[in-house]
């Protein structure tokens, strides 16, 4: 069995030492979905939710969340993020907001956690802004879809 990189020889948590790794271009793409009632979806689409423009606020929350990842996830390295984008696709048939976060950096470690955090916080913001009209919303399928850079190169999961 392979040893876990975040655990020392005594079973205690440790930060992975990346000081000897070369810098490389890094990119990670993550996705997730928020499903809701048709009436809620319509309010979001038309920008008529009482709390304001749901997608604009959620987009900003996701971008900011990517930058805050090392403060939220223990042992994540602070990385210099060169680009962070959150984009939406509205799925009319499923009454769903599909979220895609892309994070880029040049550094010694990847930005997968930053992309995943961006999607999660974007989805939570949508939920928070709409929960007064739809308690049955579901946040689903948050996942890494692609990463590139570093020793492992490009990995496409979808």
Secondary structure, 3 states (H helix, E strand, C coil): CCCCCCECCCCCECCCCCCCCCCEEEEEEEEEEEECCHHHHHHHHHCCCCCCCHHHHHHHHHHHHHHHHHHHCCCCCCCCEEEEEEEEEEECCCCEEEEEEEEEEEECCCCHHHHHHHHHHHHHHHHHHHCCCCCCCEEEEEEEEEEECCCCCCEECC
